[in-house]
Amino acid sequence: MRAGGMVQNGGIKKDENDVLLELVHRALILWKKAEASHLDREKVRWLKSIYVYLLKEARRKSVTLNGRQLLERILYPRI
């Protein structure tokens, strides 16, 4: 991670908050997919705990989606 909260990823600079929100989103998708596919309860519980942890971390840092990000996730879910 570089100074100023910026992360270099494949030549594209992303704000640290964007990276955290992306991780929260991916964790939610993995948890819901595992739940829908009726995987063992332990794995579902583990994925849910990861999602909850990341969500709490985002809340602790007061990170929220801006309007564009929210609209993208509604219209183009990355599943």
C-alpha positions as CSV (number, residue, x, y, z in Angstrom):
1,M,0.0,0.0,0.0
2,R,1.3,3.4,-0.8
3,A,1.0,6.7,1.1
4,G,-2.3,8.4,0.8
5,G,-4.4,5.3,1.0
6,M,-3.9,4.4,-2.6
7,V,-3.3,0.8,-3.8
8,Q,-1.6,-0.1,-7.1
9,N,-3.5,-2.9,-8.8
10,G,-2.7,-3.9,-12.4
11,G,-1.7,-0.4,-13.4
12,I,-4.9,1.1,-12.0
13,K,-4.9,3.1,-8.8
14,K,-7.7,2.3,-6.4
15,D,-8.6,4.0,-3.3
16,E,-8.2,1.9,-0.2
17,N,-11.9,2.3,0.6
18,D,-12.9,1.0,-2.9
19,V,-10.8,-2.1,-2.3
20,L,-12.5,-2.7,1.1
21,L,-15.9,-2.3,-0.4
22,E,-15.1,-4.7,-3.2
23,L,-14.0,-7.3,-0.6
24,V,-17.2,-6.8,1.3
25,H,-19.2,-7.3,-1.9
26,R,-17.2,-10.4,-2.9
27,A,-17.6,-11.9,0.6
28,L,-21.4,-11.4,0.4
29,I,-21.6,-13.1,-3.0
30,L,-19.5,-16.1,-1.8
31,W,-21.6,-16.5,1.3
32,K,-24.9,-16.3,-0.6
33,K,-23.6,-18.8,-3.2
34,A,-22.5,-21.2,-0.6
35,E,-25.9,-20.9,1.2
36,A,-27.8,-21.4,-2.0
37,S,-25.8,-24.5,-3.0
38,H,-26.4,-26.1,0.4
39,L,-22.8,-26.5,1.3
40,D,-22.0,-27.8,4.7
41,R,-23.1,-25.5,7.5
42,E,-19.5,-24.9,8.8
43,K,-18.4,-23.5,5.5
44,V,-21.5,-21.3,5.2
45,R,-20.9,-20.0,8.8
46,W,-17.2,-19.4,8.0
47,L,-18.1,-17.4,4.9
48,K,-20.7,-15.4,6.7
49,S,-18.2,-14.6,9.5
50,I,-15.8,-13.2,6.9
51,Y,-18.5,-11.0,5.4
52,V,-19.6,-9.7,8.8
53,Y,-16.0,-8.9,9.8
54,L,-15.4,-7.0,6.6
55,L,-18.7,-5.2,6.9
56,K,-17.8,-4.1,10.5
57,E,-14.4,-3.0,9.3
58,A,-16.1,-0.8,6.6
59,R,-18.5,0.6,9.2
60,R,-15.7,1.3,11.6
61,K,-13.9,3.3,8.9
62,S,-17.1,5.0,7.9
63,V,-16.8,3.7,4.4
64,T,-20.0,3.7,2.3
65,L,-20.8,3.3,-1.4
66,N,-21.2,6.4,-3.4
67,G,-24.2,6.6,-5.8
68,R,-22.3,5.3,-8.8
69,Q,-21.0,2.3,-6.9
70,L,-24.4,1.4,-5.5
71,L,-26.0,1.7,-8.9
72,E,-23.3,-0.5,-10.5
73,R,-23.9,-3.2,-7.9
74,I,-27.6,-3.2,-8.4
75,L,-27.5,-3.2,-12.2
76,Y,-24.4,-5.3,-12.8
77,P,-23.9,-7.7,-9.9
78,R,-20.5,-9.4,-10.2
79,I,-21.5,-13.0,-9.5
